């Protein structure tokens, strides 16, 4: 891995480098995505089946697009009892964590008859996109479905691309059934996003689409926003490790590579105050990269977006971490909890050398759907809040309104909205409400 001194120039270059990975930079695909969405909107199932044949090589039709009970039973057998036991342990942790995020309505009443409050309502129907193709991600299934279930969403419609044989990965199906998906459809890519956004003869329109995918999925979600809500436009995975001389270089290198193996566009960054640690991590990362199964992807990722930055002080390192605003941030310093209090921008923060990032991916409980590409400066992890909406409650008695009606009328007249003023005035002028 490349080692650089952390200064304003190296930080600026790194940030520019990382921004090139954003889905917003891939505008050359937008026209193709728009054409797919337009065709699905106009032709429904016919277009969905056509694109599934073209892109996934699978013969999908109205009779087999919905995953059946028999297919789910077969998936359970193929996944096996050991995997099922692991899924259920992870589910318990994820559910327990997200139940602490529940929101409740509230009302505030006063003696004069004023009632103010907030009504919390779960979304009725949500679409969950789960990637397929080269890899299966049952962990993504759990992380997207569980908070929706905890929020009280009635219908959770999952879509995932089938293999050429028309089947869905058994681990994905098992996870979906355990997490509580209402229905599972064999559809992927931009065409599946379009089906969820507009509805087809087979797939119902949803209120919100969540879940990660490739660049076509990301751009499709961006394009349908407004027809439906979306969680975010996800970019490639990323990790930043903040470490001092007390960190174990083997642990740091292993954790950096845990994200580099995701994708050639994945980013792995170490910011440290120790030049010696930087050297040892670089050497260890090279050794691991030669040994691991996804060696080619890891090496390409590190070559393009792997950095080791050596900072003069821990404060400089923390400032850089906040500026980068990484999806995953590991803190391996002498006093990691103290450092954690100074972190403003990160999707998930992992504290100490035994809190490796994959712990969060699979098992600990917090959601692993996290903001990427610096959006941790203003976005949060996927949560129960993503699956609810809030309505304001306002109730006034005549007594309460009478005290303030002239203020409201004056306010409305200052904006030259006389109908607004009249709506209040008619209640106290003793007439029939004419101006």
HURAVEN-V104737 format. One record per residue. N is the residue number from 1. RES is the residue in three letters. PSI is psi as a letter, one per 40 degrees, with the letter a starting at -180 (none if undefined). D_CENTER is the distance of its C-alpha to the mean C-alpha in Angstrom with 1 decimal. Layout:
BEGIN
N;RES;PSI;D_CENTER, N;RES;PSI;D_CENTER
END
This chain:
BEGIN
1;UNK;i;28.7, 2;UNK;i;29.8, 3;UNK;h;30.9, 4;UNK;i;31.3, 5;UNK;h;32.6, 6;UNK;h;30.0, 7;UNK;a;31.4, 8;UNK;d;30.5, 9;UNK;d;31.0, 10;UNK;d;29.0, 11;UNK;d;26.1, 12;UNK;d;26.3, 13;UNK;d;26.6, 14;UNK;d;23.6, 15;UNK;d;21.3, 16;UNK;d;22.7, 17;UNK;d;22.2, 18;UNK;d;18.5, 19;UNK;d;18.0, 20;UNK;e;19.6, 21;UNK;e;16.6, 22;UNK;i;14.5, 23;UNK;d;14.1, 24;UNK;e;16.2, 25;UNK;e;19.0, 26;UNK;f;19.4, 27;UNK;e;21.2, 28;UNK;e;23.7, 29;UNK;e;21.5, 30;UNK;d;20.9, 31;UNK;d;24.3, 32;UNK;d;23.9, 33;UNK;d;20.6, 34;UNK;d;22.4, 35;UNK;d;25.3, 36;UNK;d;23.4, 37;UNK;d;21.7, 38;UNK;d;25.2, 39;UNK;d;26.9, 40;UNK;d;24.6, 41;UNK;d;25.0, 42;UNK;d;28.8, 43;UNK;e;29.5, 44;UNK;b;27.0, 45;UNK;d;27.4, 46;UNK;d;29.9, 47;UNK;d;27.5, 48;UNK;d;24.7, 49;UNK;d;27.3, 50;UNK;d;28.7, 51;UNK;d;25.5, 52;UNK;d;24.7, 53;UNK;d;28.2, 54;UNK;d;28.0, 55;UNK;d;24.7, 56;UNK;e;24.4, 57;UNK;e;28.2, 58;UNK;h;28.0, 59;UNK;g;30.4, 60;UNK;h;28.3, 61;UNK;a;30.0, 62;UNK;d;30.1, 63;UNK;e;31.7, 64;UNK;e;29.2, 65;UNK;d;25.8, 66;UNK;h;25.0, 67;UNK;h;24.8, 68;UNK;i;27.9, 69;UNK;d;28.8, 70;UNK;d;31.0, 71;UNK;d;28.2, 72;UNK;d;26.2, 73;UNK;d;29.3, 74;UNK;d;29.8, 75;UNK;d;26.3, 76;UNK;d;27.1, 77;UNK;d;30.3, 78;UNK;d;28.9, 79;UNK;d;26.1, 80;UNK;i;28.7, 81;UNK;d;29.2, 82;UNK;d;28.1, 83;UNK;d;24.6, 84;UNK;d;24.6, 85;UNK;d;25.7, 86;UNK;d;22.9, 87;UNK;d;20.2, 88;UNK;d;21.9, 89;UNK;d;22.0, 90;UNK;d;18.3, 91;UNK;d;17.7, 92;UNK;d;20.2, 93;UNK;d;18.4, 94;UNK;d;14.9, 95;UNK;d;16.7, 96;UNK;d;18.9, 97;UNK;d;16.3, 98;UNK;d;14.4, 99;UNK;d;17.8, 100;UNK;e;18.5, 101;UNK;e;16.0, 102;UNK;i;18.0, 103;UNK;i;19.3, 104;UNK;i;22.8, 105;UNK;i;25.0, 106;UNK;i;27.9, 107;UNK;i;31.3, 108;UNK;h;33.7, 109;UNK;i;37.3, 110;UNK;i;40.4, 111;UNK;d;44.1, 112;UNK;e;44.6, 113;UNK;e;42.4, 114;UNK;h;39.2, 115;UNK;h;36.0, 116;UNK;i;32.6, 117;UNK;a;29.4, 118;UNK;h;25.8, 119;UNK;h;24.9, 120;UNK;h;21.5, 121;UNK;h;20.8, 122;UNK;i;18.0, 123;UNK;i;16.9, 124;UNK;d;19.3, 125;UNK;h;17.5, 126;UNK;i;13.9, 127;UNK;h;13.1, 128;UNK;h;10.9, 129;UNK;h;10.9, 130;UNK;h;11.7, 131;UNK;i;13.2, 132;UNK;b;16.8, 133;UNK;b;19.6, 134;UNK;d;20.4, 135;UNK;i;18.4, 136;UNK;i;17.2, 137;UNK;g;14.0, 138;UNK;d;15.0, 139;UNK;d;12.8, 140;UNK;d;9.7, 141;UNK;d;11.8, 142;UNK;d;12.4, 143;UNK;d;9.0, 144;UNK;d;8.1, 145;UNK;d;11.7, 146;UNK;d;13.0, 147;UNK;d;11.5, 148;UNK;d;12.6, 149;UNK;d;15.9, 150;UNK;d;16.4, 151;UNK;d;15.9, 152;UNK;e;18.6, 153;UNK;h;17.2, 154;UNK;d;20.3, 155;UNK;h;19.1, 156;UNK;h;16.1, 157;UNK;h;16.7, 158;UNK;h;15.2, 159;UNK;i;16.0, 160;UNK;i;16.4, 161;UNK;h;19.0, 162;UNK;i;22.3, 163;UNK;i;24.6, 164;UNK;d;27.8, 165;UNK;e;29.5, 166;UNK;e;27.3, 167;UNK;i;25.8, 168;UNK;i;22.4, 169;UNK;h;21.8, 170;UNK;d;23.3, 171;UNK;d;20.8, 172;UNK;d;17.9, 173;UNK;d;20.3, 174;UNK;d;21.4, 175;UNK;d;18.0, 176;UNK;d;17.2, 177;UNK;d;20.6, 178;UNK;d;20.4, 179;UNK;d;17.1, 180;UNK;f;18.7, 181;UNK;h;17.7, 182;UNK;d;20.3, 183;UNK;i;20.8, 184;UNK;h;19.7, 185;UNK;i;20.6, 186;UNK;g;21.5, 187;UNK;i;19.8, 188;UNK;a;17.5, 189;UNK;a;16.9, 190;UNK;d;17.2, 191;UNK;d;19.8, 192;UNK;d;17.6, 193;UNK;d;15.2, 194;UNK;d;18.6, 195;UNK;d;19.9, 196;UNK;d;17.1, 197;UNK;d;17.5, 198;UNK;d;21.3, 199;UNK;i;22.4, 200;UNK;a;25.0, 201;UNK;d;28.0, 202;UNK;d;26.0, 203;UNK;h;22.4, 204;UNK;i;22.0, 205;UNK;h;20.2, 206;UNK;i;17.2, 207;UNK;d;16.1, 208;UNK;i;12.4, 209;UNK;h;10.3, 210;UNK;i;6.9, 211;UNK;i;6.1, 212;UNK;i;6.8, 213;UNK;a;10.4, 214;UNK;a;13.3, 215;UNK;d;14.5, 216;UNK;d;16.0, 217;UNK;d;13.0, 218;UNK;d;11.1, 219;UNK;d;14.4, 220;UNK;d;15.0, 221;UNK;d;12.0, 222;UNK;d;13.3, 223;UNK;d;16.7, 224;UNK;e;16.4, 225;UNK;h;14.7, 226;UNK;d;17.6, 227;UNK;d;18.7, 228;UNK;i;15.6, 229;UNK;i;12.7, 230;UNK;i;9.2, 231;UNK;d;5.8, 232;UNK;i;5.8, 233;UNK;h;7.8, 234;UNK;h;6.7, 235;UNK;a;9.8, 236;UNK;i;11.7, 237;UNK;i;11.3, 238;UNK;i;13.4, 239;UNK;i;15.4, 240;UNK;h;18.1, 241;UNK;h;20.9, 242;UNK;h;23.1, 243;UNK;i;26.5, 244;UNK;a;30.2, 245;UNK;e;33.3, 246;UNK;e;32.7, 247;UNK;i;29.7, 248;UNK;h;30.4, 249;UNK;d;30.0, 250;UNK;d;29.5, 251;UNK;d;26.5, 252;UNK;d;25.0, 253;UNK;d;25.7, 254;UNK;d;24.3, 255;UNK;d;20.9, 256;UNK;d;20.7, 257;UNK;d;21.4, 258;UNK;d;18.9, 259;UNK;d;16.3, 260;UNK;d;18.9, 261;UNK;e;19.4, 262;UNK;d;16.0, 263;UNK;i;17.1, 264;UNK;e;19.9, 265;UNK;e;17.7, 266;UNK;i;16.0, 267;UNK;h;17.2, 268;UNK;h;19.2, 269;UNK;h;21.0, 270;UNK;h;23.6, 271;UNK;h;25.0, 272;UNK;i;28.2, 273;UNK;e;31.5, 274;UNK;h;33.4, 275;UNK;d;34.8, 276;UNK;d;36.0, 277;UNK;d;32.5, 278;UNK;d;31.2, 279;UNK;d;34.0, 280;UNK;d;33.6, 281;UNK;d;29.8, 282;UNK;d;30.4, 283;UNK;d;33.2, 284;UNK;d;31.3, 285;UNK;d;28.2, 286;UNK;d;30.7, 287;UNK;d;32.3, 288;UNK;d;29.1, 289;UNK;d;28.1, 290;UNK;d;31.4, 291;UNK;d;31.0, 292;UNK;i;27.6, 293;UNK;d;27.0, 294;UNK;f;24.5, 295;UNK;d;26.9, 296;UNK;d;26.9, 297;UNK;d;23.2, 298;UNK;d;23.2, 299;UNK;d;26.2, 300;UNK;d;25.0, 301;UNK;d;21.7, 302;UNK;d;23.9, 303;UNK;d;26.4, 304;UNK;d;24.1, 305;UNK;f;21.5, 306;UNK;h;23.0, 307;UNK;i;24.7, 308;UNK;h;26.8, 309;UNK;h;27.7, 310;UNK;h;30.7, 311;UNK;i;30.9, 312;UNK;d;34.1, 313;UNK;i;32.9, 314;UNK;d;30.0, 315;UNK;d;29.4, 316;UNK;d;29.0, 317;UNK;d;26.5, 318;UNK;d;24.5, 319;UNK;d;24.8, 320;UNK;d;23.5, 321;UNK;d;20.4, 322;UNK;d;19.7, 323;UNK;d;20.3, 324;UNK;d;18.1, 325;UNK;g;15.1, 326;UNK;i;13.6, 327;UNK;d;10.3, 328;UNK;h;12.6, 329;UNK;h;16.0, 330;UNK;h;18.9, 331;UNK;h;22.1, 332;UNK;g;25.3, 333;UNK;i;28.1, 334;UNK;d;31.2, 335;UNK;g;29.7, 336;UNK;d;25.9, 337;UNK;d;25.6, 338;UNK;d;27.6, 339;UNK;d;25.4, 340;UNK;d;22.2, 341;UNK;e;23.8, 342;UNK;e;23.9, 343;UNK;h;20.3, 344;UNK;d;18.7, 345;UNK;h;15.7, 346;UNK;i;13.3, 347;UNK;d;9.8, 348;UNK;i;11.8, 349;UNK;h;15.5, 350;UNK;h;17.7, 351;UNK;h;21.3, 352;UNK;i;24.3, 353;UNK;e;25.3, 354;UNK;e;24.5, 355;UNK;g;20.9, 356;UNK;i;19.7, 357;UNK;d;16.1, 358;UNK;d;16.3, 359;UNK;d;17.2, 360;UNK;d;13.7, 361;UNK;d;12.4, 362;UNK;d;14.8, 363;UNK;d;16.8, 364;UNK;d;16.8, 365;UNK;d;14.7, 366;UNK;i;12.0, 367;UNK;i;8.4, 368;UNK;e;7.5, 369;UNK;h;3.7, 370;UNK;i;4.8, 371;UNK;h;6.3, 372;UNK;i;8.8, 373;UNK;f;12.2, 374;UNK;e;13.5, 375;UNK;e;11.1, 376;UNK;e;11.0, 377;UNK;d;14.3, 378;UNK;e;13.1, 379;UNK;i;9.4, 380;UNK;i;8.3, 381;UNK;i;6.1, 382;UNK;h;5.0, 383;UNK;i;8.7, 384;UNK;d;11.8, 385;UNK;d;12.1, 386;UNK;e;9.6, 387;UNK;e;12.2, 388;UNK;i;15.3, 389;UNK;i;17.4, 390;UNK;h;20.4, 391;UNK;h;23.9, 392;UNK;i;26.6, 393;UNK;h;29.9, 394;UNK;h;33.2, 395;UNK;h;36.6, 396;UNK;i;39.8, 397;UNK;i;43.4, 398;UNK;d;46.3, 399;UNK;d;47.3, 400;UNK;d;44.0, 401;UNK;d;43.8, 402;UNK;d;47.4, 403;UNK;d;46.9, 404;UNK;e;44.5, 405;UNK;d;45.3, 406;UNK;d;47.2, 407;UNK;d;44.4, 408;UNK;d;42.0, 409;UNK;d;44.7, 410;UNK;d;45.4, 411;UNK;d;41.8, 412;UNK;d;41.5, 413;UNK;d;44.8, 414;UNK;d;43.7, 415;UNK;e;41.0, 416;UNK;f;43.7, 417;UNK;g;42.0, 418;UNK;d;45.1, 419;UNK;d;43.7, 420;UNK;d;41.2, 421;UNK;d;44.2, 422;UNK;d;46.2, 423;UNK;d;43.7, 424;UNK;d;44.3, 425;UNK;d;48.0, 426;UNK;d;49.1, 427;UNK;e;48.5, 428;UNK;e;51.1, 429;UNK;e;53.6, 430;UNK;e;55.6, 431;UNK;a;55.6, 432;UNK;e;53.9, 433;UNK;e;51.1, 434;UNK;i;52.7, 435;UNK;none;52.2
END
